[in-house]
Amino acid sequence: MRSRSDDPKPYYEAHVFCCVNERPPGHKRGCCKERGAEPLRNYMKARAKELGLAGIRINQSGCLDRCELGPVMVVYPEGVWYSPKSNADVDEILETHLRRGERVTRLMLKPEDGPAKAG
């Protein structure tokens, strides 16, 4: 779906959805929460505020269906997916993507990177 000229201006300049979904222990796909997603989301939210990144909203989400690659997050309006593993990765996403408008290619997920195929 593409934006149209008569669409209202977005409420946020960027919106980050961080999966913090929790599956039962031992689930074959795992989950972002067991891979440390919640502390990373909390850090990202606090750090964005410290950096004064206005117009940026950091939210938790339920399952984004890329469980095996977690923790995962997606940045809109671009629709760029990342898999950060540390606070340093989050700092790099905040500075590079959300402040400068560039991409952190080493952390980006491509469409072919998941989810696991049935069968």
N, C-alpha and C positions, 0 to 999 in steps of 0.2 A: 504494500500500500504506500502510495506517495502522498506527500503533503500537497495541498492545493493553495492557490493564491488567496482564497477566501477563508482559509483556516485562521483561527485566532492565534496570536503569538503564544508560544509555549509558556507555561507558568514558571518552569525552571529551565535554565540554560542547559543543564545536564541532569539526568536522573540515573542513579546507579542502583541496580537491584543485586543484592548479595544473597545468594542462597544460604539458608541456615537450616534446611530441611533435616529432619531426624528420622531415620528408619530404625526398625528393630535391630538389636545387636545381631551380628552374623548375617545380615541381609546380603545376598550375592552381589548387589550393585554398590553396597556401601552408601554413604551419605556425606554431604558436605559438612554437617555439624561434627561428625566424628573425626573429620580431617582438619578441624580447627577453624571452621568458617565463622563461628560466632565471635571469638575474640578478634579476628581480623576485621569483621564488620564494625565492631565496637571501636577498634583502633582507627579505622578509616573515618568513621563519623566524627570522632573527637579530633583527629588530626586535620580534617577538612575545616573544622571550625577554628582550630588554632591558626591555620594558614589564612583564614579570612576568605575562603573560597565562596563568595556570594553567588547565589543563583544555582547552587549545586545541592541536590537532595540525595542523601545516602539512605537507602531503605533495605530492610531484610525482605526476603521473599521466601515462598515455599519452594518446592522442587522445580528446578529449571530443566530437568531431564538430561543432565550431563553428569550424573552422579560419579561415574568412574574417574572423572577428570577433576574432581573437587579438591579444594573449594573453588567454586565458580562465581563469577559476577558478570553482569552485562551493563554497558553504558549506553544510554539513549540520549539524544536521538540517533546517534550513529549506528547503534546495534552492534558495538564491538564487544566481544566476549574475552574475558581474561581468567586465568587460573593462578592467582597469587598464592604463594606458600609462606610468606613472611611479612613482617611489618615493613621491611625494606622494599619488598615488592609493591606493597600498598603505597608507600611514599613515592615510588617511581611512577605509579599510575596517576596519583594525585598531581604530581609535578608535570609529568610529560603529557599525559592525555588531558586532564581536567584543567590545568593551568595554561599549558602552551598549545593545546589542540593537536598534538602529535600522537603517535602510537608507540606502545611498548611492545614491539614485535615479538620479543622473546617470551612474553607471557600471553600472547594472543592465542585464542582457539579458533580453528577453522571449522566450517560446517562439517567436513568429513571426520573431525576428531571425536564424534560421538553423537548420540548415545550408543550403547551396545546394541547390536542388531539381534532381533529375536531369532531363535532357531538354533 
